[in-house]
Amino acid sequence: MNANQIINMIIRMFMRRGINAGINKGVDMMAKRKSKQVQNDAQDRPLTQDEKDMIREGKMSADRAKKNIRMMRRIGRF
């Protein structure tokens, strides 16, 4: 292995970590945005069961999206 290949390998490792962190952060922000809208609408009153279900469903869909992204990355390696 020459120096150029080693440098490229290290750069790819850092880029992969950075891109993965950015994707995860974006998915989390999208899930939180929906729950914040529901909570802002209900500031004067306690949350209803439907609103709690919406928040929970948003978090679950964010988890599913992360899982699907990981799966697609694994498939892309082959």
N, CA, C, O and CB atoms as a CASP TS submission, in Angstrom:
PFRMAT TS
TARGET T0000
AUTHOR 0000-0000-0000
METHOD Language model
MODEL 1
PARENT N/A
ATOM      1  N   MET     1       0.842  -1.178   0.000  1.00  0.00           N
ATOM      2  CA  MET     1       0.000   0.000   0.000  1.00  0.00           C
ATOM      3  C   MET     1       0.891   1.246   0.000  1.00  0.00           C
ATOM      4  O   MET     1       1.818   1.363   0.802  1.00  0.00           O
ATOM      5  CB  MET     1      -0.960  -0.005   1.223  1.00  0.00           C
ATOM      6  N   ASN     2       0.602   2.142  -0.884  1.00  0.00           N
ATOM      7  CA  ASN     2       1.408   3.354  -0.895  1.00  0.00           C
ATOM      8  C   ASN     2       0.741   4.440  -0.054  1.00  0.00           C
ATOM      9  O   ASN     2      -0.370   4.255   0.442  1.00  0.00           O
ATOM     10  CB  ASN     2       1.625   3.846  -2.337  1.00  0.00           C
ATOM     11  N   ALA     3       1.412   5.550   0.099  1.00  0.00           N
ATOM     12  CA  ALA     3       0.938   6.623   0.977  1.00  0.00           C
ATOM     13  C   ALA     3      -0.387   7.204   0.498  1.00  0.00           C
ATOM     14  O   ALA     3      -1.245   7.557   1.307  1.00  0.00           O
ATOM     15  CB  ALA     3       1.981   7.730   1.067  1.00  0.00           C
ATOM     16  N   ASN     4      -0.550   7.300  -0.812  1.00  0.00           N
ATOM     17  CA  ASN     4      -1.786   7.859  -1.355  1.00  0.00           C
ATOM     18  C   ASN     4      -2.990   7.007  -0.968  1.00  0.00           C
ATOM     19  O   ASN     4      -4.030   7.557  -0.607  1.00  0.00           O
ATOM     20  CB  ASN     4      -1.692   7.978  -2.879  1.00  0.00           C
ATOM     21  N   GLN     5      -2.881   5.712  -1.033  1.00  0.00           N
ATOM     22  CA  GLN     5      -3.987   4.817  -0.672  1.00  0.00           C
ATOM     23  C   GLN     5      -4.313   4.918   0.811  1.00  0.00           C
ATOM     24  O   GLN     5      -5.483   4.899   1.195  1.00  0.00           O
ATOM     25  CB  GLN     5      -3.645   3.366  -1.034  1.00  0.00           C
ATOM     26  N   ILE     6      -3.289   5.023   1.641  1.00  0.00           N
ATOM     27  CA  ILE     6      -3.512   5.139   3.085  1.00  0.00           C
ATOM     28  C   ILE     6      -4.232   6.441   3.412  1.00  0.00           C
ATOM     29  O   ILE     6      -5.170   6.455   4.208  1.00  0.00           O
ATOM     30  CB  ILE     6      -2.175   5.065   3.849  1.00  0.00           C
ATOM     31  N   ILE     7      -3.790   7.534   2.793  1.00  0.00           N
ATOM     32  CA  ILE     7      -4.436   8.838   3.034  1.00  0.00           C
ATOM     33  C   ILE     7      -5.884   8.796   2.577  1.00  0.00           C
ATOM     34  O   ILE     7      -6.768   9.283   3.282  1.00  0.00           O
ATOM     35  CB  ILE     7      -3.679   9.976   2.302  1.00  0.00           C
ATOM     36  N   ASN     8      -6.142   8.217   1.400  1.00  0.00           N
ATOM     37  CA  ASN     8      -7.522   8.120   0.907  1.00  0.00           C
ATOM     38  C   ASN     8      -8.390   7.284   1.840  1.00  0.00           C
ATOM     39  O   ASN     8      -9.550   7.623   2.075  1.00  0.00           O
ATOM     40  CB  ASN     8      -7.544   7.517  -0.502  1.00  0.00           C
ATOM     41  N   MET     9      -7.847   6.207   2.369  1.00  0.00           N
ATOM     42  CA  MET     9      -8.596   5.354   3.283  1.00  0.00           C
ATOM     43  C   MET     9      -8.979   6.121   4.551  1.00  0.00           C
ATOM     44  O   MET     9     -10.114   6.024   5.019  1.00  0.00           O
ATOM     45  CB  MET     9      -7.775   4.104   3.642  1.00  0.00           C
ATOM     46  N   ILE    10      -8.047   6.871   5.097  1.00  0.00           N
ATOM     47  CA  ILE    10      -8.313   7.646   6.316  1.00  0.00           C
ATOM     48  C   ILE    10      -9.340   8.743   6.044  1.00  0.00           C
ATOM     49  O   ILE    10     -10.248   8.966   6.846  1.00  0.00           O
ATOM     50  CB  ILE    10      -7.008   8.265   6.862  1.00  0.00           C
ATOM     51  N   ILE    11      -9.192   9.419   4.919  1.00  0.00           N
ATOM     52  CA  ILE    11     -10.153  10.473   4.573  1.00  0.00           C
ATOM     53  C   ILE    11     -11.550   9.880   4.413  1.00  0.00           C
ATOM     54  O   ILE    11     -12.523  10.471   4.881  1.00  0.00           O
ATOM     55  CB  ILE    11      -9.725  11.200   3.272  1.00  0.00           C
ATOM     56  N   ARG    12     -11.666   8.719   3.759  1.00  0.00           N
ATOM     57  CA  ARG    12     -12.970   8.079   3.603  1.00  0.00           C
ATOM     58  C   ARG    12     -13.600   7.720   4.944  1.00  0.00           C
ATOM     59  O   ARG    12     -14.811   7.851   5.121  1.00  0.00           O
ATOM     60  CB  ARG    12     -12.837   6.832   2.753  1.00  0.00           C
ATOM     61  N   MET    13     -12.775   7.269   5.889  1.00  0.00           N
ATOM     62  CA  MET    13     -13.308   6.924   7.211  1.00  0.00           C
ATOM     63  C   MET    13     -13.915   8.144   7.883  1.00  0.00           C
ATOM     64  O   MET    13     -15.014   8.072   8.432  1.00  0.00           O
ATOM     65  CB  MET    13     -12.207   6.328   8.101  1.00  0.00           C
ATOM     66  N   PHE    14     -13.197   9.276   7.840  1.00  0.00           N
ATOM     67  CA  PHE    14     -13.721  10.491   8.472  1.00  0.00           C
ATOM     68  C   PHE    14     -14.937  11.030   7.727  1.00  0.00           C
ATOM     69  O   PHE    14     -15.883  11.509   8.353  1.00  0.00           O
ATOM     70  CB  PHE    14     -12.635  11.565   8.538  1.00  0.00           C
ATOM     71  N   MET    15     -14.922  10.957   6.410  1.00  0.00           N
ATOM     72  CA  MET    15     -16.070  11.422   5.634  1.00  0.00           C
ATOM     73  C   MET    15     -17.307  10.575   5.937  1.00  0.00           C
ATOM     74  O   MET    15     -18.408  11.111   6.067  1.00  0.00           O
ATOM     75  CB  MET    15     -15.752  11.383   4.127  1.00  0.00           C
ATOM     76  N   ARG    16     -17.132   9.260   6.048  1.00  0.00           N
ATOM     77  CA  ARG    16     -18.251   8.374   6.345  1.00  0.00           C
ATOM     78  C   ARG    16     -18.855   8.726   7.695  1.00  0.00           C
ATOM     79  O   ARG    16     -20.075   8.812   7.832  1.00  0.00           O
ATOM     80  CB  ARG    16     -17.802   6.905   6.325  1.00  0.00           C
ATOM     81  N   ARG    17     -18.003   8.930   8.686  1.00  0.00           N
ATOM     82  CA  ARG    17     -18.526   9.291  10.012  1.00  0.00           C
ATOM     83  C   ARG    17     -19.267  10.615   9.973  1.00  0.00           C
ATOM     84  O   ARG    17     -20.336  10.749  10.569  1.00  0.00           O
ATOM     85  CB  ARG    17     -17.391   9.366  11.033  1.00  0.00           C
ATOM     86  N   GLY    18     -18.704  11.598   9.270  1.00  0.00           N
ATOM     87  CA  GLY    18     -19.348  12.911   9.182  1.00  0.00           C
ATOM     88  C   GLY    18     -20.684  12.857   8.470  1.00  0.00           C
ATOM     89  O   GLY    18     -21.659  13.459   8.919  1.00  0.00           O
ATOM     90  N   ILE    19     -20.730  12.139   7.367  1.00  0.00           N
ATOM     91  CA  ILE    19     -21.981  12.029   6.608  1.00  0.00           C
ATOM     92  C   ILE    19     -23.030  11.279   7.414  1.00  0.00           C
ATOM     93  O   ILE    19     -24.192  11.685   7.440  1.00  0.00           O
ATOM     94  CB  ILE    19     -21.742  11.319   5.263  1.00  0.00           C
ATOM     95  N   ASN    20     -22.639  10.190   8.073  1.00  0.00           N
ATOM     96  CA  ASN    20     -23.590   9.437   8.901  1.00  0.00           C
ATOM     97  C   ASN    20     -24.131  10.299  10.035  1.00  0.00           C
ATOM     98  O   ASN    20     -25.326  10.258  10.329  1.00  0.00           O
ATOM     99  CB  ASN    20     -22.923   8.176   9.473  1.00  0.00           C
ATOM    100  N   ALA    21     -23.270  11.070  10.666  1.00  0.00           N
ATOM    101  CA  ALA    21     -23.718  11.949  11.747  1.00  0.00           C
ATOM    102  C   ALA    21     -24.699  12.988  11.218  1.00  0.00           C
ATOM    103  O   ALA    21     -25.698  13.290  11.871  1.00  0.00           O
ATOM    104  CB  ALA    21     -22.516  12.643  12.417  1.00  0.00           C
ATOM    105  N   GLY    22     -24.421  13.534  10.043  1.00  0.00           N
ATOM    106  CA  GLY    22     -25.320  14.526   9.450  1.00  0.00           C
ATOM    107  C   GLY    22     -26.674  13.942   9.101  1.00  0.00           C
ATOM    108  O   GLY    22     -27.702  14.577   9.336  1.00  0.00           O
ATOM    109  N   ILE    23     -26.689  12.752   8.549  1.00  0.00           N
ATOM    110  CA  ILE    23     -27.957  12.103   8.200  1.00  0.00           C
ATOM    111  C   ILE    23     -28.768  11.828   9.462  1.00  0.00           C
ATOM    112  O   ILE    23     -29.967  12.107   9.507  1.00  0.00           O
ATOM    113  CB  ILE    23     -27.706  10.785   7.423  1.00  0.00           C
ATOM    114  N   ASN    24     -28.122  11.286  10.479  1.00  0.00           N
ATOM    115  CA  ASN    24     -28.829  10.991  11.729  1.00  0.00           C
ATOM    116  C   ASN    24     -29.359  12.269  12.367  1.00  0.00           C
ATOM    117  O   ASN    24     -30.477  12.284  12.882  1.00  0.00           O
ATOM    118  CB  ASN    24     -27.903  10.257  12.712  1.00  0.00           C
ATOM    119  N   LYS    25     -28.580  13.331  12.339  1.00  0.00           N
ATOM    120  CA  LYS    25     -29.012  14.604  12.915  1.00  0.00           C
ATOM    121  C   LYS    25     -30.231  15.144  12.167  1.00  0.00           C
ATOM    122  O   LYS    25     -31.167  15.649  12.787  1.00  0.00           O
ATOM    123  CB  LYS    25     -27.863  15.632  12.877  1.00  0.00           C
ATOM    124  N   GLY    26     -30.221  15.039  10.840  1.00  0.00           N
ATOM    125  CA  GLY    26     -31.352  15.514  10.050  1.00  0.00           C
ATOM    126  C   GLY    26     -32.620  14.728  10.328  1.00  0.00           C
ATOM    127  O   GLY    26     -33.703  15.305  10.434  1.00  0.00           O
ATOM    128  N   VAL    27     -32.493  13.427  10.447  1.00  0.00           N
ATOM    129  CA  VAL    27     -33.664  12.592  10.741  1.00  0.00           C
ATOM    130  C   VAL    27     -34.217  12.945  12.118  1.00  0.00           C
ATOM    131  O   VAL    27     -35.431  13.048  12.296  1.00  0.00           O
ATOM    132  CB  VAL    27     -33.299  11.082  10.675  1.00  0.00           C
ATOM    133  N   ASP    28     -33.336  13.128  13.079  1.00  0.00           N
ATOM    134  CA  ASP    28     -33.785  13.495  14.428  1.00  0.00           C
ATOM    135  C   ASP    28     -34.475  14.853  14.432  1.00  0.00           C
ATOM    136  O   ASP    28     -35.491  15.035  15.103  1.00  0.00           O
ATOM    137  CB  ASP    28     -32.600  13.510  15.401  1.00  0.00           C
ATOM    138  N   MET    29     -33.927  15.802  13.687  1.00  0.00           N
ATOM    139  CA  MET    29     -34.525  17.130  13.646  1.00  0.00           C
ATOM    140  C   MET    29     -35.916  17.095  13.024  1.00  0.00           C
ATOM    141  O   MET    29     -36.818  17.795  13.483  1.00  0.00           O
ATOM    142  CB  MET    29     -33.630  18.088  12.870  1.00  0.00           C
ATOM    143  N   MET    30     -36.095  16.290  11.988  1.00  0.00           N
ATOM    144  CA  MET    30     -37.414  16.187  11.368  1.00  0.00           C
ATOM    145  C   MET    30     -38.424  15.574  12.336  1.00  0.00           C
ATOM    146  O   MET    30     -39.580  15.996  12.372  1.00  0.00           O
ATOM    147  CB  MET    30     -37.338  15.351  10.082  1.00  0.00           C
ATOM    148  N   ALA    31     -38.006  14.601  13.107  1.00  0.00           N
ATOM    149  CA  ALA    31     -38.917  13.972  14.071  1.00  0.00           C
ATOM    150  C   ALA    31     -39.263  14.949  15.189  1.00  0.00           C
ATOM    151  O   ALA    31     -40.410  15.001  15.632  1.00  0.00           O
ATOM    152  CB  ALA    31     -38.288  12.688  14.660  1.00  0.00           C
ATOM    153  N   LYS    32     -38.290  15.717  15.643  1.00  0.00           N
ATOM    154  CA  LYS    32     -38.541  16.665  16.726  1.00  0.00           C
ATOM    155  C   LYS    32     -39.410  17.822  16.267  1.00  0.00           C
ATOM    156  O   LYS    32     -40.213  18.342  17.042  1.00  0.00           O
ATOM    157  CB  LYS    32     -37.230  17.193  17.278  1.00  0.00           C
ATOM    158  N   ARG    33     -39.255  18.230  15.012  1.00  0.00           N
ATOM    159  CA  ARG    33     -40.021  19.373  14.519  1.00  0.00           C
ATOM    160  C   ARG    33     -41.513  19.094  14.593  1.00  0.00           C
ATOM    161  O   ARG    33     -42.294  19.962  14.983  1.00  0.00           O
ATOM    162  CB  ARG    33     -39.619  19.713  13.081  1.00  0.00           C
ATOM    163  N   LYS    34     -41.906  17.894  14.222  1.00  0.00           N
ATOM    164  CA  LYS    34     -43.326  17.535  14.270  1.00  0.00           C
ATOM    165  C   LYS    34     -43.828  17.521  15.713  1.00  0.00           C
ATOM    166  O   LYS    34     -44.923  18.009  15.996  1.00  0.00           O
ATOM    167  CB  LYS    34     -43.560  16.159  13.610  1.00  0.00           C
ATOM    168  N   SER    35     -43.034  16.966  16.620  1.00  0.00           N
ATOM    169  CA  SER    35     -43.481  16.898  18.010  1.00  0.00           C
ATOM    170  C   SER    35     -43.507  18.290  18.632  1.00  0.00           C
ATOM    171  O   SER    35     -44.357  18.561  19.480  1.00  0.00           O
ATOM    172  CB  SER    35     -42.569  15.968  18.826  1.00  0.00           C
ATOM    173  N   LYS    36     -42.601  19.177  18.233  1.00  0.00           N
ATOM    174  CA  LYS    36     -42.610  20.541  18.768  1.00  0.00           C
ATOM    175  C   LYS    36     -43.848  21.300  18.306  1.00  0.00           C
ATOM    176  O   LYS    36     -44.419  22.081  19.067  1.00  0.00           O
ATOM    177  CB  LYS    36     -41.341  21.294  18.343  1.00  0.00           C
ATOM    178  N   GLN    37     -44.267  21.073  17.050  1.00  0.00           N
ATOM    179  CA  GLN    37     -45.469  21.728  16.564  1.00  0.00           C
ATOM    180  C   GLN    37     -46.668  21.321  17.400  1.00  0.00           C
ATOM    181  O   GLN    37     -47.490  22.164  17.757  1.00  0.00           O
ATOM    182  CB  GLN    37     -45.706  21.397  15.094  1.00  0.00           C
ATOM    183  N   VAL    38     -46.775  20.058  17.709  1.00  0.00           N
ATOM    184  CA  VAL    38     -47.892  19.567  18.512  1.00  0.00           C
ATOM    185  C   VAL    38     -47.826  20.154  19.909  1.00  0.00           C
ATOM    186  O   VAL    38     -48.846  20.560  20.464  1.00  0.00           O
ATOM    187  CB  VAL    38     -47.888  18.031  18.576  1.00  0.00           C
ATOM    188  N   GLN    39     -46.615  20.200  20.486  1.00  0.00           N
ATOM    189  CA  GLN    39     -46.474  20.715  21.841  1.00  0.00           C
ATOM    190  C   GLN    39     -46.723  22.217  21.894  1.00  0.00           C
ATOM    191  O   GLN    39     -47.287  22.705  22.873  1.00  0.00           O
ATOM    192  CB  GLN    39     -45.089  20.396  22.384  1.00  0.00           C
ATOM    193  N   ASN    40     -46.317  22.963  20.868  1.00  0.00           N
ATOM    194  CA  ASN    40     -46.568  24.402  20.845  1.00  0.00           C
ATOM    195  C   ASN    40     -48.056  24.691  20.731  1.00  0.00           C
ATOM    196  O   ASN    40     -48.546  25.650  21.328  1.00  0.00           O
ATOM    197  CB  ASN    40     -45.815  25.060  19.686  1.00  0.00           C
ATOM    198  N   ASP    41     -48.778  23.881  19.981  1.00  0.00           N
ATOM    199  CA  ASP    41     -50.224  24.059  19.860  1.00  0.00           C
ATOM    200  C   ASP    41     -50.917  23.808  21.191  1.00  0.00           C
ATOM    201  O   ASP    41     -51.985  24.366  21.448  1.00  0.00           O
ATOM    202  CB  ASP    41     -50.791  23.124  18.789  1.00  0.00           C
ATOM    203  N   ALA    42     -50.321  22.974  22.043  1.00  0.00           N
ATOM    204  CA  ALA    42     -50.964  22.555  23.283  1.00  0.00           C
ATOM    205  C   ALA    42     -50.304  23.175  24.511  1.00  0.00           C
ATOM    206  O   ALA    42     -50.330  22.576  25.586  1.00  0.00           O
ATOM    207  CB  ALA    42     -50.939  21.043  23.394  1.00  0.00           C
ATOM    208  N   GLN    43     -49.717  24.353  24.378  1.00  0.00           N
ATOM    209  CA  GLN    43     -49.021  24.955  25.515  1.00  0.00           C
ATOM    210  C   GLN    43     -49.965  25.291  26.669  1.00  0.00           C
ATOM    211  O   GLN    43     -49.591  25.164  27.835  1.00  0.00           O
ATOM    212  CB  GLN    43     -48.297  26.210  25.070  1.00  0.00           C
ATOM    213  N   ASP    44     -51.171  25.714  26.351  1.00  0.00           N
ATOM    214  CA  ASP    44     -52.102  26.139  27.395  1.00  0.00           C
ATOM    215  C   ASP    44     -52.797  24.971  28.078  1.00  0.00           C
ATOM    216  O   ASP    44     -53.365  25.128  29.158  1.00  0.00           O
ATOM    217  CB  ASP    44     -53.134  27.065  26.813  1.00  0.00           C
ATOM    218  N   ARG    45     -52.753  23.812  27.459  1.00  0.00           N
ATOM    219  CA  ARG    45     -53.508  22.676  27.978  1.00  0.00           C
ATOM    220  C   ARG    45     -52.628  21.427  27.952  1.00  0.00           C
ATOM    221  O   ARG    45     -51.622  21.389  27.243  1.00  0.00           O
ATOM    222  CB  ARG    45     -54.808  22.452  27.155  1.00  0.00           C
ATOM    223  N   PRO    46     -53.000  20.422  28.711  1.00  0.00           N
ATOM    224  CA  PRO    46     -52.230  19.164  28.663  1.00  0.00           C
ATOM    225  C   PRO    46     -52.422  18.464  27.312  1.00  0.00           C
ATOM    226  O   PRO    46     -53.433  18.667  26.639  1.00  0.00           O
ATOM    227  CB  PRO    46     -52.658  18.217  29.820  1.00  0.00           C
ATOM    228  N   LEU    47     -51.459  17.652  26.930  1.00  0.00           N
ATOM    229  CA  LEU    47     -51.524  16.936  25.662  1.00  0.00           C
ATOM    230  C   LEU    47     -52.610  15.865  25.712  1.00  0.00           C
ATOM    231  O   LEU    47     -52.771  15.166  26.713  1.00  0.00           O
ATOM    232  CB  LEU    47     -50.162  16.304  25.327  1.00  0.00           C
ATOM    233  N   THR    48     -53.344  15.753  24.620  1.00  0.00           N
ATOM    234  CA  THR    48     -54.344  14.698  24.530  1.00  0.00           C
ATOM    235  C   THR    48     -53.654  13.400  24.128  1.00  0.00           C
ATOM    236  O   THR    48     -52.481  13.401  23.752  1.00  0.00           O
ATOM    237  CB  THR    48     -55.465  15.072  23.514  1.00  0.00           C
ATOM    238  N   GLN    49     -54.381  12.307  24.209  1.00  0.00           N
ATOM    239  CA  GLN    49     -53.812  11.014  23.852  1.00  0.00           C
ATOM    240  C   GLN    49     -53.447  10.963  22.375  1.00  0.00           C
ATOM    241  O   GLN    49     -52.441  10.355  22.007  1.00  0.00           O
ATOM    242  CB  GLN    49     -54.791   9.893  24.189  1.00  0.00           C
ATOM    243  N   ASP    50     -54.261  11.602  21.515  1.00  0.00           N
ATOM    244  CA  ASP    50     -53.951  11.634  20.082  1.00  0.00           C
ATOM    245  C   ASP    50     -52.634  12.364  19.820  1.00  0.00           C
ATOM    246  O   ASP    50     -51.835  11.931  18.990  1.00  0.00           O
ATOM    247  CB  ASP    50     -55.091  12.310  19.302  1.00  0.00           C
ATOM    248  N   GLU    51     -52.412  13.465  20.525  1.00  0.00           N
ATOM    249  CA  GLU    51     -51.169  14.224  20.342  1.00  0.00           C
ATOM    250  C   GLU    51     -49.967  13.431  20.841  1.00  0.00           C
ATOM    251  O   GLU    51     -48.902  13.455  20.224  1.00  0.00           O
ATOM    252  CB  GLU    51     -51.250  15.574  21.074  1.00  0.00           C
ATOM    253  N   LYS    52     -50.137  12.732  21.954  1.00  0.00           N
ATOM    254  CA  LYS    52     -49.052  11.884  22.461  1.00  0.00           C
ATOM    255  C   LYS    52     -48.738  10.770  21.471  1.00  0.00           C
ATOM    256  O   LYS    52     -47.575  10.427  21.257  1.00  0.00           O
ATOM    257  CB  LYS    52     -49.424  11.285  23.835  1.00  0.00           C
ATOM    258  N   ASP    53     -49.797  10.201  20.860  1.00  0.00           N
ATOM    259  CA  ASP    53     -49.599   9.157  19.864  1.00  0.00           C
ATOM    260  C   ASP    53     -48.855   9.697  18.648  1.00  0.00           C
ATOM    261  O   ASP    53     -48.012   9.003  18.079  1.00  0.00           O
ATOM    262  CB  ASP    53     -50.942   8.564  19.441  1.00  0.00           C
ATOM    263  N   MET    54     -49.163  10.940  18.242  1.00  0.00           N
ATOM    264  CA  MET    54     -48.474  11.551  17.109  1.00  0.00           C
ATOM    265  C   MET    54     -46.988  11.713  17.399  1.00  0.00           C
ATOM    266  O   MET    54     -46.148  11.434  16.543  1.00  0.00           O
ATOM    267  CB  MET    54     -49.096  12.908  16.774  1.00  0.00           C
ATOM    268  N   ILE    55     -46.669  12.163  18.602  1.00  0.00           N
ATOM    269  CA  ILE    55     -45.272  12.347  18.988  1.00  0.00           C
ATOM    270  C   ILE    55     -44.558  10.998  18.991  1.00  0.00           C
ATOM    271  O   ILE    55     -43.453  10.877  18.461  1.00  0.00           O
ATOM    272  CB  ILE    55     -45.168  13.022  20.379  1.00  0.00           C
ATOM    273  N   ARG    56     -45.180   9.998  19.580  1.00  0.00           N
ATOM    274  CA  ARG    56     -44.578   8.664  19.642  1.00  0.00           C
ATOM    275  C   ARG    56     -44.385   8.092  18.239  1.00  0.00           C
ATOM    276  O   ARG    56     -43.355   7.486  17.945  1.00  0.00           O
ATOM    277  CB  ARG    56     -45.452   7.717  20.486  1.00  0.00           C
ATOM    278  N   GLU    57     -45.375   8.288  17.382  1.00  0.00           N
ATOM    279  CA  GLU    57     -45.273   7.779  16.015  1.00  0.00           C
ATOM    280  C   GLU    57     -44.162   8.485  15.240  1.00  0.00           C
ATOM    281  O   GLU    57     -43.483   7.863  14.423  1.00  0.00           O
ATOM    282  CB  GLU    57     -46.607   7.947  15.287  1.00  0.00           C
ATOM    283  N   GLY    58     -43.977   9.770  15.490  1.00  0.00           N
ATOM    284  CA  GLY    58     -42.889  10.506  14.836  1.00  0.00           C
ATOM    285  C   GLY    58     -41.530   9.968  15.239  1.00  0.00           C
ATOM    286  O   GLY    58     -40.639   9.824  14.402  1.00  0.00           O
ATOM    287  N   LYS    59     -41.372   9.671  16.518  1.00  0.00           N
ATOM    288  CA  LYS    59     -40.101   9.108  16.982  1.00  0.00           C
ATOM    289  C   LYS    59     -39.875   7.715  16.405  1.00  0.00           C
ATOM    290  O   LYS    59     -38.754   7.357  16.045  1.00  0.00           O
ATOM    291  CB  LYS    59     -40.068   9.052  18.516  1.00  0.00           C
ATOM    292  N   MET    60     -40.950   6.935  16.319  1.00  0.00           N
ATOM    293  CA  MET    60     -40.815   5.590  15.766  1.00  0.00           C
ATOM    294  C   MET    60     -40.461   5.648  14.284  1.00  0.00           C
ATOM    295  O   MET    60     -39.654   4.850  13.809  1.00  0.00           O
ATOM    296  CB  MET    60     -42.109   4.793  15.972  1.00  0.00           C
ATOM    297  N   SER    61     -41.059   6.587  13.552  1.00  0.00           N
ATOM    298  CA  SER    61     -40.746   6.688  12.128  1.00  0.00           C
ATOM    299  C   SER    61     -39.315   7.164  11.922  1.00  0.00           C
ATOM    300  O   SER    61     -38.672   6.772  10.948  1.00  0.00           O
ATOM    301  CB  SER    61     -41.725   7.638  11.427  1.00  0.00           C
ATOM    302  N   ALA    62     -38.807   7.998  12.816  1.00  0.00           N
ATOM    303  CA  ALA    62     -37.406   8.415  12.739  1.00  0.00           C
ATOM    304  C   ALA    62     -36.488   7.221  12.958  1.00  0.00           C
ATOM    305  O   ALA    62     -35.478   7.073  12.270  1.00  0.00           O
ATOM    306  CB  ALA    62     -37.106   9.518  13.775  1.00  0.00           C
ATOM    307  N   ASP    63     -36.839   6.377  13.911  1.00  0.00           N
ATOM    308  CA  ASP    63     -36.035   5.172  14.159  1.00  0.00           C
ATOM    309  C   ASP    63     -36.065   4.242  12.948  1.00  0.00           C
ATOM    310  O   ASP    63     -35.041   3.673  12.570  1.00  0.00           O
ATOM    311  CB  ASP    63     -36.547   4.427  15.411  1.00  0.00           C
ATOM    312  N   ARG    64     -37.252   4.088  12.337  1.00  0.00           N
ATOM    313  CA  ARG    64     -37.351   3.250  11.150  1.00  0.00           C
ATOM    314  C   ARG    64     -36.525   3.813  10.003  1.00  0.00           C
ATOM    315  O   ARG    64     -35.885   3.064   9.264  1.00  0.00           O
ATOM    316  CB  ARG    64     -38.804   3.106  10.725  1.00  0.00           C
ATOM    317  N   ALA    65     -36.541   5.147   9.854  1.00  0.00           N
ATOM    318  CA  ALA    65     -35.773   5.772   8.778  1.00  0.00           C
ATOM    319  C   ALA    65     -34.278   5.531   8.977  1.00  0.00           C
ATOM    320  O   ALA    65     -33.560   5.235   8.023  1.00  0.00           O
ATOM    321  CB  ALA    65     -36.066   7.283   8.712  1.00  0.00           C
ATOM    322  N   LYS    66     -33.811   5.660  10.230  1.00  0.00           N
ATOM    323  CA  LYS    66     -32.396   5.400  10.514  1.00  0.00           C
ATOM    324  C   LYS    66     -32.038   3.949  10.202  1.00  0.00           C
ATOM    325  O   LYS    66     -30.981   3.662   9.641  1.00  0.00           O
ATOM    326  CB  LYS    66     -32.073   5.721  11.986  1.00  0.00           C
ATOM    327  N   LYS    67     -32.940   3.042  10.576  1.00  0.00           N
ATOM    328  CA  LYS    67     -32.692   1.624  10.334  1.00  0.00           C
ATOM    329  C   LYS    67     -32.619   1.338   8.834  1.00  0.00           C
ATOM    330  O   LYS    67     -31.759   0.582   8.383  1.00  0.00           O
ATOM    331  CB  LYS    67     -33.791   0.767  10.989  1.00  0.00           C
ATOM    332  N   ASN    68     -33.524   1.946   8.064  1.00  0.00           N
ATOM    333  CA  ASN    68     -33.515   1.760   6.614  1.00  0.00           C
ATOM    334  C   ASN    68     -32.257   2.352   5.980  1.00  0.00           C
ATOM    335  O   ASN    68     -31.700   1.774   5.047  1.00  0.00           O
ATOM    336  CB  ASN    68     -34.759   2.395   5.994  1.00  0.00           C
ATOM    337  N   ILE    69     -31.814   3.490   6.479  1.00  0.00           N
ATOM    338  CA  ILE    69     -30.596   4.102   5.953  1.00  0.00           C
ATOM    339  C   ILE    69     -29.404   3.199   6.210  1.00  0.00           C
ATOM    340  O   ILE    69     -28.563   3.019   5.329  1.00  0.00           O
ATOM    341  CB  ILE    69     -30.363   5.487   6.581  1.00  0.00           C
ATOM    342  N   ARG    70     -29.318   2.623   7.414  1.00  0.00           N
ATOM    343  CA  ARG    70     -28.222   1.695   7.717  1.00  0.00           C
ATOM    344  C   ARG    70     -28.269   0.483   6.800  1.00  0.00           C
ATOM    345  O   ARG    70     -27.237   0.022   6.313  1.00  0.00           O
ATOM    346  CB  ARG    70     -28.284   1.246   9.184  1.00  0.00           C
ATOM    347  N   MET    71     -29.483  -0.035   6.565  1.00  0.00           N
ATOM    348  CA  MET    71     -29.628  -1.198   5.710  1.00  0.00           C
ATOM    349  C   MET    71     -29.191  -0.873   4.280  1.00  0.00           C
ATOM    350  O   MET    71     -28.518  -1.686   3.646  1.00  0.00           O
ATOM    351  CB  MET    71     -31.079  -1.694   5.729  1.00  0.00           C
ATOM    352  N   MET    72     -29.558   0.292   3.767  1.00  0.00           N
ATOM    353  CA  MET    72     -29.171   0.672   2.413  1.00  0.00           C
ATOM    354  C   MET    72     -27.658   0.852   2.311  1.00  0.00           C
ATOM    355  O   MET    72     -27.062   0.537   1.281  1.00  0.00           O
ATOM    356  CB  MET    72     -29.888   1.962   1.994  1.00  0.00           C
ATOM    357  N   ARG    73     -27.041   1.356   3.370  1.00  0.00           N
ATOM    358  CA  ARG    73     -25.580   1.477   3.351  1.00  0.00           C
ATOM    359  C   ARG    73     -24.939   0.117   3.272  1.00  0.00           C
ATOM    360  O   ARG    73     -23.965  -0.063   2.542  1.00  0.00           O
ATOM    361  CB  ARG    73     -25.077   2.221   4.586  1.00  0.00           C
ATOM    362  N   ARG    74     -25.465  -0.855   4.013  1.00  0.00           N
ATOM    363  CA  ARG    74     -24.921  -2.203   3.975  1.00  0.00           C
ATOM    364  C   ARG    74     -25.078  -2.822   2.588  1.00  0.00           C
ATOM    365  O   ARG    74     -24.164  -3.473   2.083  1.00  0.00           O
ATOM    366  CB  ARG    74     -25.602  -3.078   5.023  1.00  0.00           C
ATOM    367  N   ILE    75     -26.238  -2.615   1.982  1.00  0.00           N
ATOM    368  CA  ILE    75     -26.483  -3.165   0.643  1.00  0.00           C
ATOM    369  C   ILE    75     -25.542  -2.518  -0.357  1.00  0.00           C
ATOM    370  O   ILE    75     -25.060  -3.185  -1.273  1.00  0.00           O
ATOM    371  CB  ILE    75     -27.956  -2.950   0.214  1.00  0.00           C
ATOM    372  N   GLY    76     -25.272  -1.231  -0.196  1.00  0.00           N
ATOM    373  CA  GLY    76     -24.410  -0.506  -1.116  1.00  0.00           C
ATOM    374  C   GLY    76     -22.965  -0.974  -1.078  1.00  0.00           C
ATOM    375  O   GLY    76     -22.213  -0.732  -2.023  1.00  0.00           O
ATOM    376  N   ARG    77     -22.567  -1.636  -0.010  1.00  0.00           N
ATOM    377  CA  ARG    77     -21.184  -2.091   0.106  1.00  0.00           C
ATOM    378  C   ARG    77     -20.891  -3.253  -0.818  1.00  0.00           C
ATOM    379  O   ARG    77     -19.745  -3.442  -1.227  1.00  0.00           O
ATOM    380  CB  ARG    77     -20.879  -2.486   1.531  1.00  0.00           C
ATOM    381  N   PHE    78     -21.919  -4.048  -1.161  1.00  0.00           N
ATOM    382  CA  PHE    78     -21.691  -5.263  -1.950  1.00  0.00           C
ATOM    383  C   PHE    78     -21.640  -4.984  -3.422  1.00  0.00           C
ATOM    384  O   PHE    78     -21.455  -5.905  -4.219  1.00  0.00           O
ATOM    385  CB  PHE    78     -22.758  -6.276  -1.675  1.00  0.00           C
TER
END
